[in-house]
Amino acid sequence: MPGKRIPRRSGNPAKRAADLALPKMRKQATASVMIDPLGTLPIGHSITINGYVFSGSDAKEIPDTVRNWEELDGTVLAVGIRSLTGVKMIGSAVRIGIGLAVTATHVLADHLDEILAGTVTPFAMGIRPGIVEFWIVRMMHHSPDDDTQFLSLELNSRLHPSNTMSVFPITTRCPVVNEELTILGFRFEDKRTIVDRKGNVSFAGALHAARGLVTQVFLDKRDSVMVRFPAIEIACGCVGSMSGGAVIDATGKLVGIVSVAVDTDDGLGPTTASWIGPVLGRPVQCPWPPGTFPTALPAAEYNPFIEGAEYLETSPVQTVLKVWH
């Protein structure tokens, strides 16, 4: 469906360690909101976009907390909503363009009416070394045929001192059975969200990781109800709010988005991910940075580090992806 513009508004627990690693002490990250971080930059100023290099993880099949979450350089995002009464963290997303992220559609679906009415504002946060980036969701682009949603973002905090941003490289390649994949996403504790008298917000949570083998690949759909889209089943667990998080192959490229997980007593899943390749031809409008992308483009064109773009054919009517491994 066409991108929806967001109205502006005023005013089973993991037990094993993963290194990307179980925190030995509480970590904190802080962000300060800035309405126009580009407004103070001189004319001709440039921002360098880097492809994030994922060097692997020692995660197991059961999701566990990640100690060095800042090493992801803000590419895996925590997604939340804010209203006049408070803040709620609800899922995860992945930065794939300077002003573009991808998540699972169901993460924001229950709040869509409130978002369009302007009574709640969706946002995302990315943790980088020495800084937290705060993003406002300005537009949402999704289809009723799948569980993948693109989020057009606007930076609402100061730029990193390095004048750089990182995005996750993407591949259109289809994973194969017995291939090992890693999933990454956030989990937050609702009861630990606090808003003080000055409007400052604090919440407790952590990035989680898990790793497992592909058990099934569905090129069309798994069923007509829960997974009615191209998907990948992975033999690993998933905890709440990891939905919308990254699914990464051994080369460090994004192959999918966490979608559906089976909650089992042993925490081993499986987890089902949306395969990202078939949706990369979806037209997406990115209004930030202002004037950079004046018209809507296929989502794939916002990522300068995509592998296998030649297998993706887009037209105003349809997108065709030639399956390759």
N, C-alpha and C positions, 0 to 999 in steps of 0.2 A: 504494500500500500504506500501511498505518498508519504514523505516525511512529515511528521507532526511537529509543529513549532511549539516550543514551551513558552507559556506566558511569563513575562518578567513579574516578579512579586517584590514589593517593598517589605520596608520594615522587616555418636559414641566417642567419648573423648580419647584423643590420641595418647599413647603411652610410650612410644619409641621415638628415638631422635632422628632427625633428618638434617643433613648439612647441604646447602645449595649452590636445623640442628636445635635440640631442646634447650631453650633459654635457661641459663643458670641464674640470671637475675632479670628483674623487670626492666624493659626498655621503654623509652618514651620518644615520641615524635611530635613536633608542634608545627602548626601552620598558622600564618596570619593572612587574613583576607585582604586583597587589594583589588579595587574595582577595575582599574585599567593598568595592568602591569606594563603595557607597551607604550603608554602615554608619555612616559618620561624619557624614552629612548631617542637618541639623535637620529636624524634622517640618514638613511643608508645603513643603519645598524642591521646586522644579520644574526640569525639563530641557526646553528648547525644541527642537523638531524642525523643521529647515529643509529645504526642497526644494533640492537642489544645482542650481545654474545652470551648465550646461555651455555655455561660450561658443565652442566649436568648436576645431579643430586644423588645423595646416598639414601633417599627416601625409600621406604618399603611399601608393601601393599596397604597397610593401615596408615591413614593420614596422620601426620605429626607436624608440630610447629617448626617453623624455620627461624633460626637464630639471626642470620645475616640478611634480613629482608631488604635492607637498603641496597644490596648488591643488584637487585633487579632494576634499579635506576628508574623507578616510577613507571615501569611498563605494565605491571599487574596492579590493577586499581581496586580499591574498596568502594562500593556503591551504596549510597544512602539517600534518604529523603529528609527534608527539613520543613517543618510547619511552624506556626506561631506557638505551638505547645511543646515543641521539642524536636529531637533528631532520632532517626532509627536507621541502623545499618542493615542492609537487606541482601547484599550479594557482592559479586565481583565482576570485573571487566578487564579487557586487555587493550592497551594503546597500540594502534596499528598505523596511525598517521599523526601529524602534528596537532590536529584538532579533531581526531577521530578515534573512537574506541568501539569495541564489539563486546556484547554480552549475550546472555540468554534472555529471550523475550519475556519469559515468565517472571524474571526478577522484578520488573517494574509493572507487570500487567495488572496486578491487583490495585495499583494506585493510579492507573491511567486517567480515570475520570477526575480525580483530585488534581493531577498534574495539569491537565488541560484546562481545568477551572481556575488554576493559579493558586489553589489553597495549599499545595505542597510544592517544593522545589527539589528535583533530583540533582544529585551532585556525585562527584567521584574524587578520591584522594589517591595520590601515588607517593610512595616514600622513596626518597633519593638520599645519597650521602649528604648529610648536613642540612637537609631541607625537606619539607613536605609540600607537594604541589596540590592545590585545591582547584577543582574544575567544576563549573556549572554545566549541566546538560541543557543545551539550547534546542536541539531537535532530536527526534527519535525516528528511525527508519526500520520498519519490519514488515513481514508478510504473514498472513494467516496460515501459510502452508508449512512453516518451519518454526524453530525455536531460536532463531538468530536475529539479534537486533543491533543495528549500528547506532551509536550515540555521537552526535555532533557536540563537541566540547568547546568551552571558552575558559581560558586560564583566569583564575580569580585570586591568585596569590603571586608573590614576587618571582621573577625569573631566577633560575639557578645562576650563581656567580660565574659559571663557566660559559654561559650563553649557549648551552647545548640542551637538546632533548633527545630521548631515546624512544624508539618504537620497536615492537617485536617483528622480526622478519617472518614472512608467511611463505608457505609452500602450497601449491594446488595439488600436490601429490596425494594419492589415496593410500593410507597405511594398509598393511597386510597383516593377516593372522600371525600371531607369535612375535610380532614386532613390539619392542618395549617403548612405552610412552610415559611421560611424567605429567601430572596435573598439579596446578597451583591455584590457590584461591584463599580468600580471607574468611575468618569466622570471628564474629563479635558477640559480646554478651549484652543482651538488651538491658538487663538489670543494672549494668555498670555505666549506662549513658547518663551523664549529668550536664545540666545547663545551669550556670550560675547567674547571679543577678545582672551581670554585665553582658550576658548573652554568650559567654565563652562556653564551648562545648568540649567535654572530655568523655572518652569511652574506652573500654578495655577489649582487646582482641588480638589476633595474631594471624600471620600468614601460615597456611598449611600446605604441605606437599605430600604426594603419594605417587607410587610408581607401579606399573603392572604391564602385563602382556595383553595385546589385542586378542580377544577371543572370537569376535564376529565383526564383519563389516557389512553394512546395509547400504547398497548403492542407491536404492530408491527409498525404502522405508522399512521399519521393522514391523509396524502394525498400523492400524487406521485410527488409533486413539492416542496413545502416549507418545510414540515415536514415529510420526508420519512424515519423516524427512530423512535424507541421507545421514547415516550415523555410524559411530564406532563404539563397540562395547569393549571395556577395559577391565581386566581382573584386578581391581583395586577399590578401596573404599573412598567415601567422600563425606565430608561433614557439612552441616548447615552453613549457608552463605558462600560456599565454594562455587555455587551455580554461577555461570557466566565467566568462570576462571579459565586459565590457559591450559591447553592440551598440547604438549611439545614433543617432537620426535628427537631421535638421537643426535641429529645435526643441529638442534637448537631452534628449529623453525616451528611456527604455530601451525598445527594441522586441524585443530578443532576447539570447541568451546564446551565446557562442562554443562551438561543439560539435565540428565536424570540419574539418580543414584538409588540403589536398593539398600535400605537400612537393615543390616543383618547383625546378629549378636556378636559375631566374630569381627565385625568391622571391615570385612574383605570385599564388600560390594556385591555385584559389579557396578561400575559407573558407565553411563552412556553419554557420549559426547556428540554434538552436532559437527559433522564434517564441514569445514569452512569453505572448501573449494567451490562447491556449486553456488554459493550465495555471493561470491566476490564480484559478480557482474551487476549487482543491485545498484541503481542510481542513488547517490547520497549527496546531500548538500552540506558543505562545511563553511559556516560564516566566519570562522576564526582561523587564522588571523584575518582581520578585515581586508577585503580586496584580493586576497591570495587565490581564492577559488571562486570566481564570480558565477559559475554555473555548476549544476550537479554533475558529478562524474561517477563512473563505476567505482565501487569501493576499492577495488584492486589498485586503482590509479593513485590513491593517496599513500600507498606504501612503496617507497623506493627500493625495498629490499625483497621483493617478491620473487620466488622461484617458480618456474613453470607457467608464467603468464601466457606463453604462446599456446598453451592448451585450452585457454579460456576465450571463447568467442561471444561477444556481446552485441546486442542490437536493441532498438527501442522496444522490441516485442518479447525477446527471450534471451536467456543466457545458456550457452551450451559448453559443458566442460568435458573434454576428452579424458577418460580415465587413464592415468599412468601411474607407475610405481617406481 
